[in-house]
Structures are given as C-alpha cells and as structure tokens.
Amino acid sequence: MADTRVVDPTEAEEPEDEIGLEELVDRSGITARTIRYYQSEGVLPRPRKDGREARYNAAHLERLELIGDLQARGLKLEAIKELVGRRSVSEWLGIDEVLRASWSDDASATMTLADVHELLGRHPRRLVGELVDAGLLVRTDDGTFSAPSGGLLDLTIRMLDAGVSIDIGTRAAELLRRRMTKAAEDLVKLFEAETGRSFAGKGSPEEIADALTVLRPIALDGARLILAQELERSLRTLAGRKSKR
C-alpha cells in the first residue's frame, strides 16, 4: 500500500535527487499523458522546471502510487483531489480498512479426497459429488478440493449429521441469503443515514471505526437471536395449525 502521508512533491527533495519525465514513466508505469492529466487536474503537483525540462522527485512517485491505490478502492479523481488537498488521507484509509474488513471469520480451505472422506465420516462417499454440485467443494486441477467457504461446508456437514440433506441445506442457505442480503443493505443505509447523529457520535473517522468495531459482534449475535426467535414463532404457529386438525 502507498504511504498514507501526503507529501508535497515540490518540497520533498534536493535537485540532485530529481528525475526526468521519461524515468518517472518507467518507474511508475504510468503514461506521460496520464501524468500530465493528473497535473492539470491538481492531484499531482507540477514538476520543477530546469529550462524546458521537467524535473520530478521520489515524492511524485509516492503520489502516483497513492493515486493508484485510491482509484483501486473506488475513488474518483475529484474525491482524490479533495483528499490530497487536505495533506493527509490516513484517516480515510483507516476507515476504508474497517469497512472492508471481514465480519464472518470465514475462510476458504483446501483438502485432499481423503480429507473430504474423513469430514463426511459415516456418511456415504457419493456425497462428495453432491457437495461439488452444490458449489460447497470445487475440484482443482491437481486432484485436491477447494472449499470456497469453510464455514458453510462445516454447517452442511453438521446438517447432514442432523439428518438434513445437502439439497435442503443448500436451498435453506439460498433462502437465508436472499432475505438477509436485503436486511443487510437496509441496515447499512440506516447506519449511513444516521452517522453523525444517532450513530457514531459526530461521524469522525475514528468514531465510525470504533462504532463498527463494537457493532460487529453485536450484529452477529443479534442476527442469530432474531433468526432463532422468528423460527420459534413460525414453528409454534405450525404446531398450532397441526393441533387444530
């Protein structure tokens, strides 16, 4: 990642450490046309002039790396200009890391066929094919298997142990994902709308990061609790209908 300090390239180094445009292009991998465009847009300070020759320094390279990093994170050039104009983007990068952090503690896994058989335990070996068909396992070219979500694979095996087929487990997961995707999007919109009012204090980067850090375990526990409550309610309703027959 680029250095989050925003250095003024016009002040960073002595003339003997300077480079020309051609070397800047070679070292940065960015075309001369794009470099000039960044200069015209004000996101990259203009070089020092030595007669008709433009002279750049290492801070120009750092700025170009930072611009590329921010663009890769989805920022447009106008937003980047505003950030570097403040002379520091470390706060934004910090909150960006929090926003991109994983909330599920899930990870992919690689295993051999013997590992998969051991995981299945007493269940029929033919279920390996069903796990592949369900997308819970992926066969790789070297004969091993990759589990895109180790957590979902573990949950599926636990459901098998409880007598629930892979097909029903997969359909249940898809149903939950559809419903919870909408719920998650609505929650994010709510938190975003209330940031600086009734969420995350005054809305500073530090307060947002702290609020999300605290919210993470609460959200996971809340999702489990509310789902359990709603399943309990629905099952009681089902039991009530059955008893009236």
Phi and psi restraints in degrees (value plus and minus 20) as a CYANA .aco file:
   2 ALA   PHI     -88.0   -48.0
   2 ALA   PSI     133.7   173.7
   3 ASP   PHI     -79.8   -39.8
   3 ASP   PSI     108.4   148.4
   4 THR   PHI     -99.4   -59.4
   4 THR   PSI     -27.8    12.2
   5 ARG   PHI     -93.7   -53.7
   5 ARG   PSI     116.7   156.7
   6 VAL   PHI    -120.5   -80.5
   6 VAL   PSI      84.2   124.2
   7 VAL   PHI    -113.9   -73.9
   7 VAL   PSI     122.0   162.0
   8 ASP   PHI     -98.8   -58.8
   8 ASP   PSI      89.9   129.9
   9 PRO   PHI     -81.6   -41.6
   9 PRO   PSI     -41.9    -1.9
  10 THR   PHI     -97.2   -57.2
  10 THR   PSI     -29.9    10.1
  11 GLU   PHI    -139.2   -99.2
  11 GLU   PSI     -22.6    17.4
  12 ALA   PHI     -98.3   -58.3
  12 ALA   PSI     -55.5   -15.5
  13 GLU   PHI    -160.6  -120.6
  13 GLU   PSI     144.3   184.3
  14 GLU   PHI     -99.0   -59.0
  14 GLU   PSI     136.6   176.6
  15 PRO   PHI     -73.6   -33.6
  15 PRO   PSI     -55.3   -15.3
  16 GLU   PHI     -86.3   -46.3
  16 GLU   PSI     -34.6     5.4
  17 ASP   PHI    -115.5   -75.5
  17 ASP   PSI     -13.7    26.3
  18 GLU   PHI    -103.2   -63.2
  18 GLU   PSI     140.5   180.5
  19 ILE   PHI    -152.2  -112.2
  19 ILE   PSI     141.8   181.8
  20 GLY   PHI    -106.9   -66.9
  20 GLY   PSI     154.6   194.6
  21 LEU   PHI     -82.0   -42.0
  21 LEU   PSI     -60.8   -20.8
  22 GLU   PHI     -81.2   -41.2
  22 GLU   PSI     -62.5   -22.5
  23 GLU   PHI     -89.9   -49.9
  23 GLU   PSI     -55.7   -15.7
  24 LEU   PHI     -81.3   -41.3
  24 LEU   PSI     -61.3   -21.3
  25 VAL   PHI     -82.4   -42.4
  25 VAL   PSI     -65.7   -25.7
  26 ASP   PHI     -82.5   -42.5
  26 ASP   PSI     -63.2   -23.2
  27 ARG   PHI     -99.4   -59.4
  27 ARG   PSI     -47.4    -7.4
  28 SER   PHI    -115.3   -75.3
  28 SER   PSI     -44.0    -4.0
  29 GLY   PHI      56.6    96.6
  29 GLY   PSI      -7.9    32.1
  30 ILE   PHI    -129.2   -89.2
  30 ILE   PSI     116.8   156.8
  31 THR   PHI     -87.9   -47.9
  31 THR   PSI     136.2   176.2
  32 ALA   PHI     -81.0   -41.0
  32 ALA   PSI     -56.8   -16.8
  33 ARG   PHI     -82.6   -42.6
  33 ARG   PSI     -63.5   -23.5
  34 THR   PHI     -87.0   -47.0
  34 THR   PSI     -59.7   -19.7
  35 ILE   PHI     -80.0   -40.0
  35 ILE   PSI     -65.3   -25.3
  36 ARG   PHI     -84.3   -44.3
  36 ARG   PSI     -55.3   -15.3
  37 TYR   PHI     -85.5   -45.5
  37 TYR   PSI     -64.0   -24.0
  38 TYR   PHI     -79.3   -39.3
  38 TYR   PSI     -58.3   -18.3
  39 GLN   PHI     -84.6   -44.6
  39 GLN   PSI     -63.3   -23.3
  40 SER   PHI     -86.6   -46.6
  40 SER   PSI     -49.0    -9.0
  41 GLU   PHI    -106.3   -66.3
  41 GLU   PSI     -28.0    12.0
  42 GLY   PHI      65.0   105.0
  42 GLY   PSI      -9.9    30.1
  43 VAL   PHI    -111.3   -71.3
  43 VAL   PSI     -37.3     2.7
  44 LEU   PHI    -147.4  -107.4
  44 LEU   PSI      95.3   135.3
  45 PRO   PHI     -77.9   -37.9
  45 PRO   PSI     128.8   168.8
  46 ARG   PHI     -88.5   -48.5
  46 ARG   PSI     131.4   171.4
  47 PRO   PHI     -96.6   -56.6
  47 PRO   PSI     146.3   186.3
  48 ARG   PHI     -93.9   -53.9
  48 ARG   PSI     124.0   164.0
  49 LYS   PHI    -121.5   -81.5
  49 LYS   PSI     110.8   150.8
  50 ASP   PHI    -137.2   -97.2
  50 ASP   PSI      68.3   108.3
  51 GLY   PHI      51.6    91.6
  51 GLY   PSI    -139.6   -99.6
  52 ARG   PHI    -119.0   -79.0
  52 ARG   PSI     -22.6    17.4
  53 GLU   PHI    -113.1   -73.1
  53 GLU   PSI     113.6   153.6
  54 ALA   PHI    -102.9   -62.9
  54 ALA   PSI     116.2   156.2
  55 ARG   PHI    -141.3  -101.3
  55 ARG   PSI     104.9   144.9
  56 TYR   PHI    -133.0   -93.0
  56 TYR   PSI     148.5   188.5
  57 ASN   PHI    -157.7  -117.7
  57 ASN   PSI    -196.7  -156.7
  58 ALA   PHI     -81.4   -41.4
  58 ALA   PSI     -50.2   -10.2
  59 ALA   PHI     -86.5   -46.5
  59 ALA   PSI     -50.6   -10.6
  60 HIS   PHI     -83.7   -43.7
  60 HIS   PSI     -60.6   -20.6
  61 LEU   PHI     -81.3   -41.3
  61 LEU   PSI     -63.4   -23.4
  62 GLU   PHI     -82.8   -42.8
  62 GLU   PSI     -60.2   -20.2
  63 ARG   PHI     -85.6   -45.6
  63 ARG   PSI     -60.6   -20.6
  64 LEU   PHI     -83.7   -43.7
  64 LEU   PSI     -59.4   -19.4
  65 GLU   PHI     -84.6   -44.6
  65 GLU   PSI     -61.6   -21.6
  66 LEU   PHI     -84.5   -44.5
  66 LEU   PSI     -62.2   -22.2
  67 ILE   PHI     -79.5   -39.5
  67 ILE   PSI     -65.0   -25.0
  68 GLY   PHI     -82.2   -42.2
  68 GLY   PSI     -60.1   -20.1
  69 ASP   PHI     -83.1   -43.1
  69 ASP   PSI     -65.2   -25.2
  70 LEU   PHI     -87.8   -47.8
  70 LEU   PSI     -57.7   -17.7
  71 GLN   PHI     -84.4   -44.4
  71 GLN   PSI     -57.5   -17.5
  72 ALA   PHI     -85.4   -45.4
  72 ALA   PSI     -43.8    -3.8
  73 ARG   PHI    -107.3   -67.3
  73 ARG   PSI     -18.2    21.8
  74 GLY   PHI      80.2   120.2
  74 GLY   PSI     -15.2    24.8
  75 LEU   PHI    -102.1   -62.1
  75 LEU   PSI     120.7   160.7
  76 LYS   PHI    -104.1   -64.1
  76 LYS   PSI     143.8   183.8
  77 LEU   PHI     -81.3   -41.3
  77 LEU   PSI     -54.5   -14.5
  78 GLU   PHI     -82.7   -42.7
  78 GLU   PSI     -61.9   -21.9
  79 ALA   PHI     -88.4   -48.4
  79 ALA   PSI     -57.5   -17.5
  80 ILE   PHI     -84.0   -44.0
  80 ILE   PSI     -60.7   -20.7
  81 LYS   PHI     -79.4   -39.4
  81 LYS   PSI     -62.0   -22.0
  82 GLU   PHI     -85.2   -45.2
  82 GLU   PSI     -60.9   -20.9
  83 LEU   PHI     -86.3   -46.3
  83 LEU   PSI     -69.0   -29.0
  84 VAL   PHI     -90.1   -50.1
  84 VAL   PSI     -42.1    -2.1
  85 GLY   PHI     -87.6   -47.6
  85 GLY   PSI     -42.9    -2.9
  86 ARG   PHI    -101.8   -61.8
  86 ARG   PSI     -27.3    12.7
  87 ARG   PHI      52.1    92.1
  87 ARG   PSI     -14.6    25.4
  88 SER   PHI    -174.2  -134.2
  88 SER   PSI     109.9   149.9
  89 VAL   PHI    -139.0   -99.0
  89 VAL   PSI     -10.3    29.7
  90 SER   PHI     -82.2   -42.2
  90 SER   PSI     -55.6   -15.6
  91 GLU   PHI     -85.3   -45.3
  91 GLU   PSI     -64.8   -24.8
  92 TRP   PHI     -84.1   -44.1
  92 TRP   PSI     -63.2   -23.2
  93 LEU   PHI     -82.5   -42.5
  93 LEU   PSI     -55.9   -15.9
  94 GLY   PHI     -84.3   -44.3
  94 GLY   PSI     -66.4   -26.4
  95 ILE   PHI     -90.2   -50.2
  95 ILE   PSI     -50.8   -10.8
  96 ASP   PHI     -83.4   -43.4
  96 ASP   PSI     -60.0   -20.0
  97 GLU   PHI     -82.5   -42.5
  97 GLU   PSI     -59.6   -19.6
  98 VAL   PHI     -84.6   -44.6
  98 VAL   PSI     -62.5   -22.5
  99 LEU   PHI     -85.0   -45.0
  99 LEU   PSI     -52.2   -12.2
 100 ARG   PHI    -111.0   -71.0
 100 ARG   PSI     -26.6    13.4
 101 ALA   PHI     -86.4   -46.4
 101 ALA   PSI     128.0   168.0
 102 SER   PHI     -93.1   -53.1
 102 SER   PSI     119.7   159.7
 103 TRP   PHI    -125.4   -85.4
 103 TRP   PSI     -28.3    11.7
 104 SER   PHI    -120.1   -80.1
 104 SER   PSI     -33.1     6.9
 105 ASP   PHI      35.0    75.0
 105 ASP   PSI       6.7    46.7
 106 ASP   PHI    -115.0   -75.0
 106 ASP   PSI     138.2   178.2
 107 ALA   PHI    -173.8  -133.8
 107 ALA   PSI     134.9   174.9
 108 SER   PHI     -95.5   -55.5
 108 SER   PSI     143.8   183.8
 109 ALA   PHI    -162.6  -122.6
 109 ALA   PSI     127.4   167.4
 110 THR   PHI    -137.6   -97.6
 110 THR   PSI     114.9   154.9
 111 MET   PHI    -168.7  -128.7
 111 MET   PSI     137.9   177.9
 112 THR   PHI    -105.1   -65.1
 112 THR   PSI     151.2   191.2
 113 LEU   PHI     -81.4   -41.4
 113 LEU   PSI     -57.9   -17.9
 114 ALA   PHI     -82.5   -42.5
 114 ALA   PSI     -57.8   -17.8
 115 ASP   PHI     -82.9   -42.9
 115 ASP   PSI     -62.0   -22.0
 116 VAL   PHI     -85.1   -45.1
 116 VAL   PSI     -62.9   -22.9
 117 HIS   PHI     -81.3   -41.3
 117 HIS   PSI     -60.4   -20.4
 118 GLU   PHI     -85.1   -45.1
 118 GLU   PSI     -57.5   -17.5
 119 LEU   PHI     -85.5   -45.5
 119 LEU   PSI     -58.6   -18.6
 120 LEU   PHI     -90.0   -50.0
 120 LEU   PSI     -45.7    -5.7
 121 GLY   PHI      41.6    81.6
 121 GLY   PSI    -140.7  -100.7
 122 ARG   PHI     -99.8   -59.8
 122 ARG   PSI     -27.0    13.0
 123 HIS   PHI     -95.2   -55.2
 123 HIS   PSI     133.2   173.2
 124 PRO   PHI     -79.0   -39.0
 124 PRO   PSI     121.9   161.9
 125 ARG   PHI     -84.9   -44.9
 125 ARG   PSI     -43.0    -3.0
 126 ARG   PHI     -82.2   -42.2
 126 ARG   PSI     -37.4     2.6
 127 LEU   PHI     -88.7   -48.7
 127 LEU   PSI     -33.9     6.1
 128 VAL   PHI     -78.8   -38.8
 128 VAL   PSI     -63.9   -23.9
 129 GLY   PHI     -82.6   -42.6
 129 GLY   PSI     -58.8   -18.8
 130 GLU   PHI     -87.1   -47.1
 130 GLU   PSI     -56.8   -16.8
 131 LEU   PHI     -84.8   -44.8
 131 LEU   PSI     -57.2   -17.2
 132 VAL   PHI     -87.7   -47.7
 132 VAL   PSI     -65.5   -25.5
 133 ASP   PHI     -80.6   -40.6
 133 ASP   PSI     -53.6   -13.6
 134 ALA   PHI    -100.2   -60.2
 134 ALA   PSI     -26.7    13.3
 135 GLY   PHI      62.4   102.4
 135 GLY   PSI     -14.2    25.8
 136 LEU   PHI     -99.1   -59.1
 136 LEU   PSI     -43.9    -3.9
 137 LEU   PHI    -149.3  -109.3
 137 LEU   PSI     126.8   166.8
 138 VAL   PHI    -148.0  -108.0
 138 VAL   PSI     106.0   146.0
 139 ARG   PHI     -93.7   -53.7
 139 ARG   PSI     113.1   153.1
 140 THR   PHI    -123.7   -83.7
 140 THR   PSI     146.3   186.3
 141 ASP   PHI     -83.3   -43.3
 141 ASP   PSI     -47.5    -7.5
 142 ASP   PHI    -108.3   -68.3
 142 ASP   PSI     -11.6    28.4
 143 GLY   PHI      70.9   110.9
 143 GLY   PSI     -25.1    14.9
 144 THR   PHI    -108.0   -68.0
 144 THR   PSI    -199.5  -159.5
 145 PHE   PHI    -144.3  -104.3
 145 PHE   PSI     124.3   164.3
 146 SER   PHI    -135.4   -95.4
 146 SER   PSI     112.9   152.9
 147 ALA   PHI    -124.8   -84.8
 147 ALA   PSI      86.6   126.6
 148 PRO   PHI     -75.1   -35.1
 148 PRO   PSI     -54.7   -14.7
 149 SER   PHI    -150.6  -110.6
 149 SER   PSI      83.7   123.7
 150 GLY   PHI     -81.6   -41.6
 150 GLY   PSI     -53.4   -13.4
 151 GLY   PHI     -85.9   -45.9
 151 GLY   PSI     -64.5   -24.5
 152 LEU   PHI     -86.8   -46.8
 152 LEU   PSI     -56.6   -16.6
 153 LEU   PHI     -83.4   -43.4
 153 LEU   PSI     -63.2   -23.2
 154 ASP   PHI     -82.9   -42.9
 154 ASP   PSI     -62.5   -22.5
 155 LEU   PHI     -82.9   -42.9
 155 LEU   PSI     -58.5   -18.5
 156 THR   PHI     -84.4   -44.4
 156 THR   PSI     -62.5   -22.5
 157 ILE   PHI     -83.5   -43.5
 157 ILE   PSI     -60.7   -20.7
 158 ARG   PHI     -83.6   -43.6
 158 ARG   PSI     -56.6   -16.6
 159 MET   PHI     -89.5   -49.5
 159 MET   PSI     -56.3   -16.3
 160 LEU   PHI     -80.2   -40.2
 160 LEU   PSI     -62.1   -22.1
 161 ASP   PHI     -81.2   -41.2
 161 ASP   PSI     -48.8    -8.8
 162 ALA   PHI    -109.4   -69.4
 162 ALA   PSI     -16.7    23.3
 163 GLY   PHI      69.8   109.8
 163 GLY   PSI      -4.7    35.3
 164 VAL   PHI    -120.1   -80.1
 164 VAL   PSI     107.9   147.9
 165 SER   PHI     -90.5   -50.5
 165 SER   PSI     140.5   180.5
 166 ILE   PHI     -81.4   -41.4
 166 ILE   PSI     -58.8   -18.8
 167 ASP   PHI     -81.2   -41.2
 167 ASP   PSI     -68.5   -28.5
 168 ILE   PHI     -86.1   -46.1
 168 ILE   PSI     -59.6   -19.6
 169 GLY   PHI     -82.0   -42.0
 169 GLY   PSI     -61.1   -21.1
 170 THR   PHI     -86.4   -46.4
 170 THR   PSI     -62.8   -22.8
 171 ARG   PHI     -85.6   -45.6
 171 ARG   PSI     -57.4   -17.4
 172 ALA   PHI     -84.6   -44.6
 172 ALA   PSI     -60.5   -20.5
 173 ALA   PHI     -84.4   -44.4
 173 ALA   PSI     -61.2   -21.2
 174 GLU   PHI     -84.7   -44.7
 174 GLU   PSI     -60.0   -20.0
 175 LEU   PHI     -83.0   -43.0
 175 LEU   PSI     -66.2   -26.2
 176 LEU   PHI     -81.6   -41.6
 176 LEU   PSI     -63.1   -23.1
 177 ARG   PHI     -83.2   -43.2
 177 ARG   PSI     -62.0   -22.0
 178 ARG   PHI     -80.4   -40.4
 178 ARG   PSI     -66.4   -26.4
 179 ARG   PHI     -89.4   -49.4
 179 ARG   PSI     -61.7   -21.7
 180 MET   PHI     -97.9   -57.9
 180 MET   PSI     -43.3    -3.3
 181 THR   PHI     -81.7   -41.7
 181 THR   PSI     -65.7   -25.7
 182 LYS   PHI     -85.1   -45.1
 182 LYS   PSI     -62.5   -22.5
 183 ALA   PHI     -82.7   -42.7
 183 ALA   PSI     -62.8   -22.8
 184 ALA   PHI     -84.3   -44.3
 184 ALA   PSI     -62.8   -22.8
 185 GLU   PHI     -83.6   -43.6
 185 GLU   PSI     -60.8   -20.8
 186 ASP   PHI     -86.5   -46.5
 186 ASP   PSI     -58.1   -18.1
 187 LEU   PHI     -85.5   -45.5
 187 LEU   PSI     -62.3   -22.3
 188 VAL   PHI     -82.7   -42.7
 188 VAL   PSI     -61.5   -21.5
 189 LYS   PHI     -82.0   -42.0
 189 LYS   PSI     -59.3   -19.3
 190 LEU   PHI     -84.2   -44.2
 190 LEU   PSI     -68.2   -28.2
 191 PHE   PHI     -83.8   -43.8
 191 PHE   PSI     -58.6   -18.6
 192 GLU   PHI     -85.0   -45.0
 192 GLU   PSI     -63.3   -23.3
 193 ALA   PHI     -86.5   -46.5
 193 ALA   PSI     -51.4   -11.4
 194 GLU   PHI    -117.2   -77.2
 194 GLU   PSI     -20.3    19.7
 195 THR   PHI     -80.6   -40.6
 195 THR   PSI     108.4   148.4
 196 GLY   PHI      68.9   108.9
 196 GLY   PSI     -23.8    16.2
 197 ARG   PHI    -140.6  -100.6
 197 ARG   PSI    -101.4   -61.4
 198 SER   PHI    -128.5   -88.5
 198 SER   PSI      -6.4    33.6
 199 PHE   PHI    -163.7  -123.7
 199 PHE   PSI     113.5   153.5
 200 ALA   PHI      43.6    83.6
 200 ALA   PSI      21.3    61.3
 201 GLY   PHI      35.8    75.8
 201 GLY   PSI    -142.3  -102.3
 202 LYS   PHI    -112.0   -72.0
 202 LYS   PSI     -16.6    23.4
 203 GLY   PHI      64.9   104.9
 203 GLY   PSI      -1.1    38.9
 204 SER   PHI     -92.4   -52.4
 204 SER   PSI     138.0   178.0
 205 PRO   PHI     -74.0   -34.0
 205 PRO   PSI     -60.9   -20.9
 206 GLU   PHI     -84.8   -44.8
 206 GLU   PSI     -60.8   -20.8
 207 GLU   PHI     -88.8   -48.8
 207 GLU   PSI     -58.2   -18.2
 208 ILE   PHI     -85.1   -45.1
 208 ILE   PSI     -65.2   -25.2
 209 ALA   PHI     -80.9   -40.9
 209 ALA   PSI     -64.2   -24.2
 210 ASP   PHI     -83.5   -43.5
 210 ASP   PSI     -62.7   -22.7
 211 ALA   PHI     -83.6   -43.6
 211 ALA   PSI     -62.3   -22.3
 212 LEU   PHI     -88.5   -48.5
 212 LEU   PSI     -56.2   -16.2
 213 THR   PHI     -83.8   -43.8
 213 THR   PSI     -62.6   -22.6
 214 VAL   PHI     -90.2   -50.2
 214 VAL   PSI     -56.6   -16.6
 215 LEU   PHI     -88.9   -48.9
 215 LEU   PSI     -50.9   -10.9
 216 ARG   PHI     -72.9   -32.9
 216 ARG   PSI     -78.7   -38.7
 217 PRO   PHI     -86.5   -46.5
 217 PRO   PSI     -51.3   -11.3
 218 ILE   PHI     -85.1   -45.1
 218 ILE   PSI     -62.4   -22.4
 219 ALA   PHI     -83.8   -43.8
 219 ALA   PSI     -62.2   -22.2
 220 LEU   PHI     -84.8   -44.8
 220 LEU   PSI     -64.4   -24.4
 221 ASP   PHI     -86.2   -46.2
 221 ASP   PSI     -59.4   -19.4
 222 GLY   PHI     -84.6   -44.6
 222 GLY   PSI     -61.0   -21.0
 223 ALA   PHI     -83.1   -43.1
 223 ALA   PSI     -63.4   -23.4
 224 ARG   PHI     -84.0   -44.0
 224 ARG   PSI     -64.1   -24.1
 225 LEU   PHI     -85.3   -45.3
 225 LEU   PSI     -67.7   -27.7
 226 ILE   PHI     -86.3   -46.3
 226 ILE   PSI     -59.6   -19.6
 227 LEU   PHI     -82.9   -42.9
 227 LEU   PSI     -63.0   -23.0
 228 ALA   PHI     -82.4   -42.4
 228 ALA   PSI     -62.4   -22.4
 229 GLN   PHI     -82.7   -42.7
 229 GLN   PSI     -62.1   -22.1
 230 GLU   PHI     -92.0   -52.0
 230 GLU   PSI     -55.0   -15.0
 231 LEU   PHI     -84.4   -44.4
 231 LEU   PSI     -62.3   -22.3
 232 GLU   PHI     -80.0   -40.0
 232 GLU   PSI     -64.8   -24.8
 233 ARG   PHI     -82.3   -42.3
 233 ARG   PSI     -65.4   -25.4
 234 SER   PHI     -86.2   -46.2
 234 SER   PSI     -58.8   -18.8
 235 LEU   PHI     -87.6   -47.6
 235 LEU   PSI     -56.9   -16.9
 236 ARG   PHI     -86.0   -46.0
 236 ARG   PSI     -57.7   -17.7
 237 THR   PHI     -83.6   -43.6
 237 THR   PSI     -62.6   -22.6
 238 LEU   PHI     -82.1   -42.1
 238 LEU   PSI     -64.1   -24.1
 239 ALA   PHI     -82.3   -42.3
 239 ALA   PSI     -58.2   -18.2
 240 GLY   PHI     -84.0   -44.0
 240 GLY   PSI     -59.5   -19.5
 241 ARG   PHI     -87.6   -47.6
 241 ARG   PSI     -59.8   -19.8
 242 LYS   PHI     -84.1   -44.1
 242 LYS   PSI     -58.4   -18.4
 243 SER   PHI     -90.2   -50.2
 243 SER   PSI     -39.4     0.6
 244 LYS   PHI    -107.2   -67.2
 244 LYS   PSI     -28.3    11.7
